[in-house]
């Protein structure tokens, strides 16, 4: 087995997909940044959710906002709904797996807050219910999705934003979604803090 050939093919495929994705994602990334900074400036917060590797991305986003990306700055309010194992298992045990995020959204979300819903696979029911709960709470929704997200995409309203990553393989979707998360965090920093400096 030629490992070098596999490595080269994977890197090349990712580079090509990233290149194509720039024009598709630039405008919704800018819209998402404006939504998030608007909510933060109005004393709102951002809730993030996802399953599996998407839960890790939700935690990456929230921890970066709470701490920082590159430069020191005040902490920003963001919560990963996928990080609290005792709460997740308690809700799953009594209400079912489909309510693990929606129940938290109803408890923690306020009008004007933002839900960042991340899906690198198909649109799981718990994500769909989370978006529905966010709409009930008059929250904005940003869906970081993919072409398999299905019903999740249909829930995105005109005032929401969908960042749909179109890639042939799930690992590539996750790679690009990670880039989107880092870009959003940088743009939020640049928008809110004039002293942002990239060394």
Secondary structure, 3 states (H helix, E strand, C coil): CCHHHHHHHHHHHHHHHHHHHHHHHHHHHHHHHHHHHHHHHCCCCEEEECCCHHHHHHHHHHHHHHCCCCCCCCCCCEEECCCCHHHHHHHHHHCCHHHCCHHHHHHHCCCCCEEEEECCCCCCHHHHHHHHHHHHCCCEEEEEEECCCCHHHHCCCCCCEEEEECCCCHHHHHHHHHHHHHHHHHHHHHHHCCCCCCC
